[in-house]
């Protein structure tokens, strides 16, 4: 699960990032509103939740949240801020946030709020099964199935097939897949993407699926169906 963290207090940002990563989340962090806006509006990053400081320099957090909602980005958002009046809270929630946490707060409370928001039904990890061709993928159980057989995928295989099945017949470059699966701060090499594509192809072969991951040489990969007679 990938989290976007927007916080200009460098020490606080570092502590939150460390705590989230310790819990197994992939975290991208920004410390100014201008950079944060670029991350927040880039849907290629495929964040599952955003934690936004309201008083960011250059562009404030509430403006970023409103811009995300206008673009149709519906991920859960938590505002973290020292602005603690009831009017501040109402403005933040009406502006597009799902939760509002006043500084100073305990990191464990923030983690609990993240868990609560990601349990909501609209979260992709708890979404309904995805179907494409003869494939059925259950993100929650990491199970890829056809009518006759099911396989349990690894975590990265699961995230990759989820990207492909959400966007069938869409071409993804290796760079885009790294952003979506490993995150922008990852130092994963391009060859690792190729390795996981190879793993998924073996899975599809084991399932005897008529879906396949196609290589577009020099560009990337896409999931498509073979012609079925």
Buried (B, 14 or more C-beta within 10 A) or exposed (E): BBBBBBBBBEEBBEEBBEBBEEEEBBBBBBBEBEBBBEBBBBEEBBBBBBBBBBBBEEBBBBBBBBBBBEEEBEBBBBBBBEBEEEEBBEBBBEBBBBBBBBBEEEBEEBBEBBEEBBEEEEBBEEBEBBEBBBBBBBBEEBBBBBEEEEBEBEEBBBBBBBBBBBBBEBBBBBEBBBBBBBBBEEEBEEEBBEEBBEBBBEBBEEBEBBBBBEEEEEEBBBBBBEEEE
